[in-house]
Amino acid sequence: QVQLVESGGGLVQPGGSLRLSCAASRIIFSIKTMGWYRQAPGKQRELVATITSVGSTNYADSVKGRFTISRDNAKMTVYLQMNSLKPEDTAVYYCNVPNSAGGALGSWGQGTQVTVSS
């Protein structure tokens, strides 16, 4: 259905930064709220940030003040700037279209791995 391709992950030291990117279709990016999710091994996938079609944002308490979600509808891309990274941020990060209950409406892609370790 909706193709979402995440990129930008990698291995960083605690306190470091990464910027994730998510590319999708023009229609999706022009009319839908987008979200970033993450899932650590053995843990439930969680929603960490959302951005509406007009730029309103929300963040999970665990990332507030450190992560910034943004979008460029012309480029059909949503970004997650991650600063002051902590080991507990280690997870596979996914983008998707949030539903009203913390889940997602689209199918899940492969995500991009973020590993924070010294």
HELIX and SHEET records of a PDB file:
HELIX    1   1 ARG A   26  ILE A   31  1                                   6    
HELIX    2   2 PRO A   87  ASP A   89  5                                   3    
SHEET    1   A 4 VAL A   5  SER A   7  0                                        
SHEET    2   A 4 LEU A  18  ALA A  23 -1                                        
SHEET    3   A 4 THR A  77  MET A  82 -1                                        
SHEET    4   A 4 PHE A  67  ASP A  72 -1                                        
SHEET    1   B 6 GLY A  10  VAL A  12  0                                        
SHEET    2   B 6 THR A 112  VAL A 116  1                                        
SHEET    3   B 6 ALA A  91  ASN A  96 -1                                        
SHEET    4   B 6 MET A  34  GLN A  39 -1                                        
SHEET    5   B 6 GLU A  46  ILE A  51 -1                                        
SHEET    6   B 6 THR A  57  TYR A  59 -1                                        
END                                                                             
